[in-house]
């Protein structure tokens, strides 16, 4: 009996130590990200989910730009899975950020209104989707309309990859098109060691007449060498910095997160 009590005590202590360590990592992460964002001429939002722990920097919603293609991809793959149809149409939209493909698939899914309804059904009513790529390209003001918090973006990614929304085959396909993304090599990916398994979707806006970049975003998942996965989104908005500076900020945040969690 005494041995059992000692065993339970040891297990309890181990759990508390692990929880304390996780808390330390995330409090340290908050400190580092606050320092990175300090003094930057932009709004910076970031969110991380690692296991049962999460971290958020910044408040409110940020313009999504092409990151909203993640939601279209999931909706279309869900629909194709139920119809037992080939999902390859989604690859150009996500991997190469093809705007024409995005609008074709958005129409196939029933338009922005149906994508919003789909998000609402999944419990992501805080994400706003109401305009297409064509509408955003025609009117720069509409690039502010599709919005989400970084926390909702990473939570959506985790739900799609680890939940049962998609068939097993289409979950694998979702990962395939995410890891095949060719845009944004200077953003989150630049903060990761070479060879890291990384799937993501970027979003980049126009600049206003005043030279303000509406959004420079990157969101995805990282698989650590030991097999653990974390989800990360960095969303830069209303930036007077250069595209290179925006990307460098995302890369710095990515590196800090990776080094804290590896």
Residue, then its C-alpha position, 0 to 999 in steps of 0.5 A: x500500500x505504501x509503495x502504491x502511495x509513493x508511486x501515485x505521488x511520483x506520478x502526480x509530481x511528474x504531471x505537475x512538473x510537466x504542467x509547470x514546464x508548459x506554463x513556463x514555455x508559454x509565458x516565456x514565449x509571450x515575453x519574447x513575442x511581445x519584445x519582437x512586436x514592440x515598436x513595429x509599425x503594424x498590428x501583429x496577431x499570433x496564435x499557437x496550439x501545441x497539444x492541449x496548450x495554446x497561446x495568443x498574441x494580439x486582440x481582435x480579427x485580422x484580414x485573411x486575404x488568401x488564408x481564407x482559401x483554407x476554409x474553401x478547401x476544407x468545405x470542398x474536400x468535405x463535399x467531394x468526400x461525401x460525393x466520392x469525387x476526386x479532390x485534385x481541383x483544390x491543389x492549385x488553389x492552396x499550393x499555388x494560391x491560384x485566385x481563379x481556382x479559388x473562385x471556381x471552387x467557392x462557386x462550386x461550394x455555393x458561394x461565400x454565403x455557403x462557406x460562412x454557413x459551413x463555418x458556422x455549423x462547425x463552430x467557427x462563427x467568429x470567422x467572417x467570409x463574405x467576398x471572393x478573390x475577384x471582389x477583393x481584387x476589384x475593390x481594395x476596401x473589400x480586402x478588409x472584409x474576410x477576417x478572423x482571429x489567429x486563434x480561430x485560424x489555428x483552431x480550424x486547422x487543428x479541427x480539420x487535421x485531427x477531427x472527422x470532418x474529412x475522410x482519412x484520404x482527404x485529410x491526407x490530401x489536405x496535408x499534401x496540398x498544404x506541404x506543397x505550398x510554394x508561396x511565403x518561403x520567407x515567412x514562417x518557413x524561414x524560421x524553421x530548420x531546413x527539412x522540417x515538415x511544414x504545411x501552410x497557407x499564406x495571404x498577402x494584400x495590396x497596399x493602400x494609396x497611403x502605402x499601408x499593407x492591409x495584410x501579410x499572413x501565414x498559417x500552418x502546422x509544424x511537425x517536430x522531429x519527435x512527431x509532435x505537431x503544433x499549429x501556428x498563425x502569424x497575421x500582420x495588418x495595417x503595416x507601414x513596413x516593407x514586405x521584407x520586414x513583414x516577412x522577417x517578423x513572421x520568420x522571427x516569431x516562427x523561430x522563437x516558437x519552434x525553439x521553445x517547443x522542440 
